[in-house]
Amino acid sequence: MTQALSNIATLQSLIGGRWIGSEAAVPLHGALNNALIYHTHSEQIDFDEAVTYARKTGVPALMKLDFQQRAARLKALALYLASRKEELYAISHLTGATRADSWVDIEGGTGTLFAYASMGSRELPSSNVLHEGPAMALGKSGGFAGTHILVPRGGLAVHINAFNFPIWGLLEKFAPSFLAAMPCIGKPATATSYLTEALVRMMHESGLLPEGALQLVIGSTGDLLDRLNGADVVTFTGSADTAAMLRAQRNLIANSVPFTAEADSLNCAILAPDVSPDDAEFDLFVKEVAREMTGKAGQKCTAIRRIIVPEKLVDAVGTRLRERLAKVSVGDPSIEGVRMGALASKAQQRDVAERVALLSQGNELLFGERDGFKPVGEGVSEGAFFAPTLLLCRDGMRNDAVHDVEAFGPVSTIISYNGIDEALALAARGRGSLVSTLVTKDPATAAYAVPMAAASHGRVLILEREASVDSTGHGSPLPQLKHGGPGRAGGGEELGGIRAVRHFLQRAAVQGSPTMLAAVTGEYVRGARVQESPLHPFRKYFEDLQMGDSLLTHRRTVSEADIVNFGGVSGDYFYMHFDEIAAKDTQFGKRIAHGYFVLSAAAGLFVSPAPGPVLANYGLDNLRFITPVAIGDTIRARLTCKRKVDRNRTDDKGIGQGVVAWDVQVTNQNEELVASYDILTLVMKRG
């Protein structure tokens, strides 16, 4: 070991709850000047220990918390990381990232934690069983029913990430798997693993993670994948070639270990034929392409690699893009005015250069290193900088390279087309991509093109002047929406709201009586046994309410005066309620009451009006009007505590609250169901 190497900090792995690694191994160099900044450790990781620790310690520790409690931990963790973000920005600078690039990685990562904390709090139960209902009757008498539940798998998640987003890449996978009670082993790409290590140290120091919830591998995964079983999950972000190799790993196949890949792809942007150079959409197109080429120095799996443009506009687009790229200052991001940094490493610089050489064959170079490329800053001549490079392909149907070769840097190719069908055919030549953008001002064009584009892309952005005000852009996956794509893009899905949590849970069908299904799901199922008591359910505090607590109300006969009065109050004079002659010609054959009158009348039957623990009604779910209510019909309601969710919150007076969903069934004199819905209420705790 040289003296210089021995003075450089050694990165460590977090395995079995302790940090390991002191001996230097692979040197890591800064992207800006190629200076030696870190090295990986040479100590071998005991992956049997790592897997056993995740199973025996991590799983039980996470299962001591429920979905709601884990969501609260995610929020607290996001706040903690946000408070230390400047430390991460300082280290991120070494990767060659500008402040804007680092913002996407760092605050995009913590923002994803916040998003999943919020979605988990709103949508998940305060238990570890997620009911994927509704339950359905499987027999004529009502005594046999079936439903689906989602439960923690009892295994671990291995997250293998690319070098380009060392923070967001880990956190966007960690958040949903943590909610699903799966301990994680994160494996970042070595080139930028120093930034991931800094993040994991912060997470470990926060004290917010249950023991065993997160481990970190610096360096090789060794025999880790050989030790997984069917309860485990592997996720991967990186190249399509590496994804294919990992997917074929013998043990993963033998044990049916779920494998999700999000691979680099040849994403495209299509300028529709209805747009002219005088339109605002033309400028939006050029701006979006330039941003995707230069943001993160083009090192994004979602970056625009193919710029599909009508043949008549090729020169105009090329000219505007050259003008825009010529204004981009490249160099050390700490220098004011620099808008594009370096690639992640010298190895990446060489790889991009080789791929540009392949793409250049048979195509024209419109902009590149020859056009005054000169990075600014001290020592940048040794850095991993690469000039924004724009190519032109005039025959995309015959040139295979533009659809097969990806230069993972600030490189993109304009491809000409004739007619929207040819544009869509060119887009599909990418053999599956993460995202495409369609820039059009014509809704009919969007309606025609998007369904076809969607068949080969995981996400489609329609960009025009109205959307541009709030658009997050082509290259920004959002926690609420699916990230992933078919074919070359890996065929997997990430993010997508609570869908992502479901990916890490095990779905099972459950059959039994409604009473048994209610016990298993923690949610009242129609037909299950109920508990009635002299105390009105609305008089019970959150802690005292039990699933199945129920009230069967007194009856009310609907009169013509009810309908007339409700019409006067609501202003709803629809003929079915007031025109007896016209109503006779309908399928009902008579006048019927307003559906919303039925809801109002039902509320009058079951509400307990005096002040009490029920604080507010904030919505209705699953509302259906089943059987019409006519003048002279008699209705009553059954109110049943369906579901309780303890969101672990207090009001401004420090009084705790929980959310209670009530099942409401309104029936007529023949015991026919006339209306069915859930009421959501805030209910006070005892305090």
C-alpha positions in Angstrom: 0.0 0.0 0.0 1.4 3.4 -0.9 1.6 6.2 1.7 -0.9 8.3 -0.2 -3.4 5.4 -0.3 -3.0 4.7 3.4 -4.0 8.3 4.3 -7.2 8.1 2.4 -10.4 7.2 4.3 -11.6 3.7 4.0 -15.3 3.1 3.3 -17.0 0.6 5.6 -19.9 -1.8 5.2 -22.6 -2.0 7.8 -23.1 -5.7 8.5 -24.8 -7.3 11.5 -25.3 -4.0 13.2 -21.6 -3.0 13.2 -19.3 -1.1 10.7 -16.5 -3.3 9.2 -13.5 -2.4 7.1 -10.2 -0.8 7.8 -7.8 -2.2 5.1 -7.7 -0.4 1.8 -8.8 -2.1 -1.4 -10.1 -0.4 -4.6 -9.1 3.3 -4.9 -11.9 5.8 -5.7 -11.2 9.0 -7.5 -13.1 12.3 -7.5 -14.9 13.1 -10.8 -13.7 16.7 -11.0 -9.9 16.3 -10.9 -9.3 12.5 -10.6 -7.9 13.0 -7.1 -7.8 10.0 -4.8 -10.6 10.5 -2.3 -11.6 7.1 -0.8 -11.0 3.5 -1.1 -13.2 0.4 -0.5 -12.3 -2.1 2.2 -10.5 -5.3 1.6 -12.1 -7.4 4.4 -14.4 -10.1 3.1 -18.1 -9.8 4.2 -19.7 -12.7 5.9 -23.0 -12.8 3.9 -24.3 -15.7 6.0 -24.1 -13.3 9.0 -25.8 -10.5 7.0 -28.7 -12.7 5.9 -29.1 -14.3 9.3 -29.1 -10.9 11.0 -31.8 -9.6 8.6 -34.0 -12.6 9.2 -33.5 -13.2 12.9 -33.1 -9.6 14.0 -34.4 -7.3 11.3 -37.7 -9.0 10.6 -38.9 -9.3 14.3 -37.8 -5.8 15.0 -39.8 -4.4 12.1 -42.8 -6.6 12.9 -43.0 -5.1 16.3 -44.2 -2.0 14.5 -47.3 -1.8 12.4 -47.8 0.0 9.0 -48.7 3.3 10.7 -45.8 3.2 13.1 -43.3 2.5 10.3 -44.8 5.4 8.3 -44.2 7.6 11.3 -40.6 6.4 11.4 -40.1 7.2 7.7 -41.3 10.8 8.3 -39.0 11.2 11.3 -36.1 9.8 9.3 -36.9 12.2 6.4 -36.8 15.2 8.8 -33.6 14.0 10.3 -31.9 13.6 6.9 -33.2 17.0 5.7 -31.6 18.6 8.8 -28.2 17.2 7.7 -28.5 17.7 3.9 -25.7 20.1 3.6 -23.2 17.4 4.7 -24.5 15.3 1.8 -24.3 18.2 -0.6 -20.6 18.6 0.2 -19.8 15.0 -0.5 -22.0 14.9 -3.6 -19.9 17.7 -5.1 -17.1 15.1 -5.4 -19.3 13.0 -7.9 -19.2 15.9 -10.3 -22.7 17.0 -9.6 -24.0 20.6 -9.7 -26.2 21.8 -6.9 -29.2 21.2 -9.0 -28.1 17.7 -9.8 -27.5 17.0 -6.1 -30.9 18.4 -5.3 -32.6 15.8 -7.3 -30.5 13.1 -5.6 -30.6 14.3 -2.0 -33.8 16.2 -1.6 -35.5 14.0 -4.1 -34.5 11.1 -1.9 -35.8 12.6 1.3 -38.9 13.8 -0.6 -39.6 10.2 -1.5 -39.4 9.3 2.2 -41.9 12.1 3.0 -44.2 10.9 0.2 -44.2 7.3 1.4 -44.7 8.4 5.0 -47.7 10.4 3.9 -49.2 7.7 1.7 -48.6 5.1 4.3 -50.3 7.2 7.0 -53.3 7.8 4.7 -53.8 4.4 3.1 -52.4 1.7 5.4 -53.9 0.1 8.5 -52.6 0.2 12.0 -51.8 -3.5 11.8 -49.6 -5.8 9.6 -52.4 -7.2 7.5 -53.6 -5.2 4.5 -57.0 -6.2 3.4 -57.3 -6.1 -0.4 -61.1 -6.3 -0.4 -63.9 -6.2 -0.7 -64.8 -9.7 0.5 -67.1 -11.6 -1.9 -69.8 -14.2 -1.1 -68.9 -17.7 -2.3 -72.1 -19.4 -1.2 -75.9 -18.9 -1.5 -76.6 -18.7 2.3 -74.0 -16.0 3.0 -72.0 -18.2 5.4 -69.0 -18.7 3.1 -66.9 -15.9 1.6 -63.5 -15.0 0.3 -61.1 -12.1 0.1 -57.4 -11.3 -0.3 -54.9 -10.1 2.2 -51.4 -8.8 1.9 -48.9 -9.6 4.6 -45.1 -9.1 5.3 -43.1 -11.8 3.5 -40.8 -12.5 6.4 -37.8 -12.2 4.2 -35.2 -9.5 3.2 -34.8 -7.2 0.3 -31.5 -6.8 -1.5 -31.3 -3.5 -3.3 -28.6 -3.2 -6.0 -28.2 0.4 -7.3 -26.4 2.3 -10.0 -23.8 5.0 -9.6 -25.8 7.9 -10.9 -28.2 8.5 -7.9 -26.4 7.2 -4.8 -28.9 8.6 -2.4 -32.3 8.7 -4.2 -31.5 5.2 -5.6 -31.3 3.7 -2.2 -34.1 5.7 -0.5 -36.7 5.1 -3.3 -36.3 1.4 -2.8 -35.9 1.5 1.0 -39.1 3.5 1.7 -41.7 1.0 0.4 -39.7 -2.1 1.6 -39.4 -0.6 5.1 -43.2 0.1 5.1 -43.6 -3.6 4.1 -41.5 -4.7 7.1 -38.7 -6.1 4.9 -35.1 -5.5 6.2 -32.9 -4.2 3.5 -29.3 -4.9 2.3 -28.2 -2.0 0.1 -25.5 -2.5 -2.4 -24.5 0.8 -4.2 -22.3 1.0 -7.3 -18.7 1.3 -6.2 -17.8 4.4 -8.1 -20.0 6.7 -5.9 -20.5 4.4 -2.9 -18.9 7.0 -0.6 -22.0 9.1 -0.9 -24.3 6.2 -0.1 -22.1 5.3 2.9 -22.4 8.8 4.3 -26.2 8.5 3.9 -26.4 5.2 5.6 -24.2 6.4 8.5 -26.7 9.2 9.1 -29.6 6.8 9.0 -27.8 4.5 11.5 -26.9 7.5 13.7 -30.5 8.7 13.8 -31.6 5.9 16.1 -34.9 5.7 14.2 -34.3 2.4 12.4 -35.2 -0.8 14.2 -32.2 -3.0 14.7 -31.4 -5.0 11.5 -33.6 -2.8 9.3 -30.8 -1.7 7.0 -27.4 -3.1 6.1 -24.8 -1.7 3.6 -22.5 -3.6 1.3 -19.4 -1.7 0.0 -17.8 -3.7 -2.8 -18.8 -7.1 -4.2 -22.0 -9.0 -3.2 -20.0 -12.2 -3.1 -22.3 -15.2 -2.5 -25.2 -13.0 -1.1 -27.6 -13.9 -3.9 -26.9 -17.6 -3.4 -28.2 -17.3 0.2 -31.7 -16.0 -0.7 -34.9 -17.9 -0.7 -38.5 -17.4 -1.9 -39.4 -15.0 1.0 -36.8 -12.6 -0.2 -36.8 -9.9 -3.0 -34.0 -8.5 -5.2 -34.3 -5.1 -6.9 -31.8 -3.8 -9.4 -31.1 -0.5 -11.1 -28.4 -0.3 -13.8 -27.5 -1.6 -17.2 -29.7 -3.9 -19.2 -26.8 -6.3 -19.6 -26.2 -6.6 -15.9 -29.9 -6.9 -15.2 -30.0 -9.9 -17.6 -27.1 -11.5 -15.9 -28.5 -11.2 -12.4 -32.0 -12.2 -13.5 -30.5 -15.5 -14.7 -28.7 -16.2 -11.4 -29.3 -19.9 -10.6 -30.4 -19.6 -7.0 -32.9 -16.8 -7.8 -34.5 -19.0 -10.5 -34.5 -22.2 -8.4 -36.2 -20.4 -5.4 -38.5 -18.2 -7.4 -37.0 -15.1 -5.8 -38.8 -12.0 -7.1 -36.4 -9.9 -9.2 -37.3 -6.4 -10.3 -35.1 -4.6 -12.7 -35.1 -0.9 -13.8 -32.6 -0.7 -16.6 -31.1 2.1 -18.7 -33.0 2.6 -21.9 -33.1 4.6 -25.0 -35.9 7.0 -24.0 -37.2 9.4 -26.5 -39.0 12.7 -27.0 -41.3 13.2 -30.0 -42.1 16.5 -31.5 -45.6 16.1 -33.0 -46.2 17.3 -36.6 -48.8 19.9 -35.4 -46.1 22.0 -33.7 -44.3 24.8 -35.6 -41.2 26.8 -34.7 -43.4 29.7 -33.7 -45.3 27.7 -31.1 -44.6 27.8 -27.4 -44.5 24.0 -27.6 -41.4 24.1 -29.9 -39.5 26.1 -27.3 -40.6 23.7 -24.6 -39.4 20.7 -26.6 -35.9 22.2 -27.1 -35.7 23.3 -23.5 -36.7 19.8 -22.2 -34.2 18.0 -24.5 -31.3 20.3 -23.5 -32.2 19.9 -19.8 -32.1 16.2 -20.1 -28.8 16.2 -22.0 -27.0 18.4 -19.5 -28.7 17.5 -16.2 -26.6 15.1 -14.1 -24.3 15.3 -17.2 -26.8 13.1 -19.0 -26.3 10.3 -16.5 -29.9 9.5 -15.8 -31.7 6.3 -16.7 -34.6 8.5 -17.9 -32.5 10.9 -20.0 -33.7 11.6 -23.6 -31.4 9.7 -25.9 -33.5 9.9 -29.1 -35.0 13.2 -30.3 -37.7 12.2 -32.9 -38.5 15.2 -35.1 -40.5 15.8 -38.3 -38.2 15.9 -41.2 -39.2 19.5 -42.1 -38.2 20.7 -38.6 -34.9 18.9 -38.3 -32.8 21.9 -39.2 -34.8 24.2 -36.9 -34.5 21.9 -33.9 -30.8 21.3 -34.6 -30.1 25.0 -34.7 -32.0 25.8 -31.5 -30.4 23.0 -29.6 -26.9 24.0 -30.8 -27.6 27.6 -29.6 -28.8 26.3 -26.2 -25.9 23.8 -25.7 -23.3 26.4 -26.6 -24.4 28.5 -23.6 -23.9 25.6 -21.2 -20.9 26.3 -19.0 -19.1 23.0 -18.0 -16.7 22.6 -15.2 -16.3 22.6 -11.4 -19.8 23.1 -10.0 -18.4 25.2 -7.2 -17.7 28.0 -9.7 -20.5 30.4 -10.2 -22.2 30.0 -13.6 -21.3 26.4 -14.1 -24.4 24.5 -15.2 -22.9 21.0 -16.0 -20.4 19.0 -14.1 -18.4 15.9 -14.8 -19.3 12.3 -15.4 -18.9 10.0 -12.4 -15.5 8.6 -13.2 -12.8 8.4 -15.8 -14.0 4.9 -16.7 -17.4 6.3 -17.4 -15.7 9.0 -19.6 -14.0 6.3 -21.6 -17.2 4.3 -22.0 -19.2 7.3 -23.3 -16.5 8.2 -25.8 -16.5 4.6 -27.2 -20.3 4.7 -27.6 -20.3 8.1 -29.2 -17.8 6.6 -31.8 -20.3 3.9 -32.5 -23.2 6.3 -32.8 -21.3 8.6 -35.1 -21.0 6.0 -37.8 -23.4 6.9 -40.6 -24.7 10.0 -38.7 -23.8 13.7 -38.5 -22.2 15.5 -35.6 -24.1 18.7 -35.0 -22.5 19.7 -31.7 -19.6 18.4 -29.6 -16.1 18.8 -28.3 -15.0 20.6 -31.4 -17.4 23.5 -30.6 -15.3 25.3 -28.0 -15.5 22.7 -25.2 -13.3 23.9 -22.3 -14.3 23.0 -18.7 -13.5 25.6 -16.1 -11.9 25.1 -12.8 -8.6 24.0 -11.2 -7.4 20.5 -12.2 -10.4 19.9 -14.5 -8.1 18.7 -17.2 -7.7 15.5 -15.2 -11.5 15.3 -14.5 -14.1 13.1 -16.1 -15.7 15.9 -18.2 -17.5 15.2 -21.5 -18.8 17.7 -24.0 -22.6 17.9 -24.7 -22.8 15.9 -27.9 -25.7 16.2 -30.4 -25.9 13.9 -33.4 -28.3 13.7 -36.4 -29.7 10.6 -38.0 -31.6 11.2 -41.2 -32.7 7.6 -41.7 -33.7 6.1 -38.3 -35.5 3.2 -39.9 -32.3 1.9 -41.3 -29.7 2.9 -38.7 -29.8 0.3 -35.9 -27.2 2.0 -33.7 -29.4 4.9 -32.6 -31.9 2.4 -31.2 -29.4 0.0 -29.7 -26.4 1.9 -28.4 -26.7 4.1 -25.3 -24.0 6.6 -24.4 -24.7 7.2 -20.7 -23.7 10.8 -20.7 -24.7 14.2 -22.3 -25.3 12.6 -25.7 -28.5 12.5 -27.8 -29.4 12.0 -31.4 -32.0 13.8 -33.6 -33.9 11.3 -35.7 -36.1 12.5 -38.6 -39.6 11.1 -39.4 -42.4 11.5 -41.9 -45.9 11.2 -40.2 -46.9 10.4 -36.7 -47.0 6.6 -37.4 -43.4 6.6 -38.4 -42.5 8.6 -35.3 -44.2 6.0 -33.1 -42.5 3.1 -35.0 -39.1 4.8 -34.3 -40.0 5.2 -30.6 -40.8 1.5 -30.4 -37.5 0.5 -32.0 -36.0 1.2 -28.5 -37.4 -2.2 -27.5 -38.9 -0.9 -24.3 -38.1 2.3 -22.5 -38.7 3.9 -19.1 -40.2 7.1 -20.4 -41.2 9.0 -23.6 -42.3 12.6 -24.0 -44.8 13.7 -26.6 -44.9 17.5 -27.3 -48.1 18.4 -29.0 -50.7 21.1 -28.8 -53.4 18.9 -30.4 -55.5 16.7 -28.0 -56.5 14.5 -30.9 -52.8 13.8 -31.7 -52.3 12.9 -28.0 -55.3 10.6 -28.0 -54.0 8.8 -31.1 -50.3 8.5 -30.1 -50.2 7.9 -26.4 -52.0 4.5 -26.3 -49.5 3.2 -28.9 -46.5 4.8 -27.1 -47.7 3.3 -23.8 -47.3 -0.2 -25.2 -43.5 0.2 -25.1 -42.9 2.8 -22.5 -43.4 2.8 -18.7 -44.4 6.4 -18.6 -45.6 8.9 -21.1 -45.4 12.7 -20.6 -47.6 14.9 -22.7 -46.0 18.3 -22.7 -47.6 21.5 -23.9 -48.0 25.1 -22.6 -50.8 24.3 -20.1 -48.9 21.4 -18.4 -45.6 23.2 -18.5 -46.6 25.5 -15.7 -46.3 22.7 -13.1 -44.7 19.9 -15.1 -41.9 18.1 -13.3 -40.4 17.1 -16.6 -39.4 14.1 -18.7 -36.7 12.8 -16.4 -38.4 13.0 -13.0 -39.9 9.8 -11.6 -42.4 10.6 -8.9 -43.2 8.5 -5.9 -46.9 8.6 -6.7 -46.5 7.1 -10.2 -44.9 3.9 -11.5 -41.3 4.0 -12.5 -40.1 1.2 -14.8 -40.7 0.0 -18.3 -41.1 -3.1 -20.5 -38.4 -4.9 -22.5 -35.0 -3.4 -22.5 -36.0 -1.1 -19.6 -36.2 -4.2 -17.4 -39.8 -5.2 -17.3 -40.2 -4.2 -13.6 -42.0 -1.5 -11.6 -40.8 0.7 -8.8 -42.6 3.6 -7.0 -46.2 4.0 -7.9 -47.5 4.9 -4.5 -48.8 2.1 -2.3 -48.4 -0.3 -5.3 -44.7 -0.3 -4.5 -45.4 -1.4 -0.9 -47.6 -4.2 -2.3 -44.7 -5.4 -4.4 -42.8 -6.3 -1.1 -45.8 -8.0 0.5 -47.2 -11.5 -0.1 -50.8 -11.7 -1.4 -52.9 -14.6 -0.2 -56.6 -15.6 -0.8 -58.5 -16.3 2.4 -61.8 -18.2 2.5 -64.1 -18.7 5.5 -67.2 -17.3 7.2 -67.6 -13.5 7.2 -66.9 -13.6 10.9 -63.6 -15.4 10.5 -62.6 -13.1 7.6 -63.3 -10.1 9.7 -61.1 -11.5 12.5 -58.3 -12.1 10.1 -58.4 -8.8 8.2 -59.2 -6.6 11.2 -62.0 -5.1 9.1 -65.7 -5.7 9.4 -67.0 -7.9 6.6 -70.7 -7.8 5.6 -72.5 -10.8 7.2 -70.0 -11.1 10.1 -71.2 -11.1 13.7 -71.7 -7.7 15.3 -71.9 -6.4 18.8 -74.8 -4.2 19.9 -74.9 -2.4 23.2 -77.0 0.2 24.9 -74.2 2.7 24.5 -74.3 4.4 21.0 -71.1 3.7 19.1 -70.6 7.4 18.6 -70.4 7.8 22.4 -67.3 5.6 22.5 -63.7 6.8 22.5 -61.3 5.5 20.0 -59.7 3.0 22.4 -63.0 1.6 23.4 -64.4 1.0 20.0 -64.2 -2.5 18.6 -64.4 -3.7 15.1 -68.0 -4.9 14.7 -69.6 -2.5 17.2 -73.0 -1.8 15.6 -76.2 0.1 15.9 -79.5 -0.8 14.1 -81.6 2.4 14.0 -85.3 3.1 14.3 -87.3 3.4 11.1 -88.5 6.3 9.0 -91.2 6.4 6.3 -90.4 8.6 3.3 -93.2 11.1 2.4 -93.9 13.3 -0.5 -93.2 16.3 1.8 -89.6 14.9 2.3 -89.0 14.9 -1.4 -90.5 18.4 -1.9 -88.6 19.9 1.0 -85.3 18.3 0.0 -85.8 19.6 -3.6 -86.3 23.1 -2.1 -83.2 23.0 0.1 -80.9 21.4 -2.5 -82.3 23.0 -5.7 -82.5 19.5 -7.3 -85.8 19.3 -9.2 -84.8 16.4 -11.4 -87.9 15.0 -13.1 -87.6 11.6 -11.5 -88.4 13.2 -8.1 -91.1 15.6 -9.2 -92.8 14.7 -12.6 -95.2 11.8 -11.9 -96.2 11.4 -15.5 -92.6 11.3 -16.9 -91.5 9.0 -14.0 -94.1 6.4 -15.0 -92.4 5.9 -18.3 -89.0 5.0 -16.7 -87.8 1.7 -15.5 -88.9 2.5 -12.0 -92.5 3.3 -13.0 -92.9 6.0 -10.3 -91.4 9.0 -8.6 -88.4 8.2 -6.3 -86.6 10.0 -3.6 -83.3 11.8 -4.1 -80.3 9.5 -3.4 -78.8 12.2 -1.3 -82.0 12.6 0.7 -81.6 8.9 1.6 -78.1 9.6 2.8 -79.3 12.6 4.8 -82.2 10.7 6.3 -79.9 7.8 7.2 -77.5 10.2 9.0 -80.5 11.5 10.9 -81.3 8.0 12.0 -77.8 7.0 13.3 -76.1 10.2 14.4 -75.8 10.9 18.1 -76.2 14.7 18.1 -74.7 15.7 21.5 -71.0 16.5 21.8 -68.9 13.4 22.2 -65.7 11.6 21.0 -66.7 11.7 17.3 -65.1 14.9 16.1 -65.7 15.2 12.4 -67.0 13.3 9.3 -64.5 13.9 6.6 -65.7 11.7 3.7 -67.6 8.9 2.2 -66.1 5.9 0.4 -67.7 3.3 -1.9 -71.1 5.0 -2.1 -73.7 3.0 -4.1 -77.4 3.5 -4.5 -78.8 0.0 -4.9 -82.6 0.1 -4.8 -84.7 3.2 -5.4 -86.7 4.6 -2.5 -90.3 5.6 -3.3 -92.9 7.6 -1.5 -94.3 5.5 1.3 -91.1 3.3 1.6 -89.7 2.8 5.1 -86.0 2.9 5.7 -83.6 2.2 8.5 -79.8 2.0 8.8 -77.2 -0.3 10.3 -74.0 1.5 11.4 -71.0 -0.8 12.1 -67.5 0.0 13.1 -65.6 -1.3 10.1 -62.0 -0.3 10.6 -59.8 1.6 13.0 -56.6 3.3 12.1 -54.4 4.8 14.8 -52.4 7.5 13.0 -50.5 8.3 16.2 -51.5 12.0 16.0 -52.7 14.6 18.4 -54.5 17.9 17.9 -53.3 21.3 19.0 -54.5 20.6 22.5 -52.5 17.4 22.8 -55.6 15.1 22.5 -55.0 12.0 20.5 -57.2 11.1 17.5 -57.8 8.0 15.4 -59.6 7.4 12.1 -62.7 5.1 12.2 -64.4 3.8 9.0 -68.1 2.9 9.6 -69.9 0.5 7.4 -73.4 1.9 6.6 -76.2 -0.2 5.1 -79.6 1.4 4.5 -82.5 -1.0 3.9 -86.2 -0.7 3.1 -89.3 -2.4 4.6 -88.5 -5.5 2.6 -84.9 -5.7 4.0 -83.6 -4.8 0.6 -80.4 -2.8 0.5 -81.1 0.7 -0.9 -77.8 2.4 -0.1 -74.3 1.2 0.9 -71.2 3.3 1.8 -68.4 3.9 4.3 -68.2 7.0 6.5 -64.8 8.2 7.7 -64.6 10.0 11.0 -62.0 11.4 13.4 -62.6 10.0 16.8 -61.1 11.3 20.0 -58.9 9.2 22.3 -59.3 9.3 26.1 -56.2 11.4 26.4 
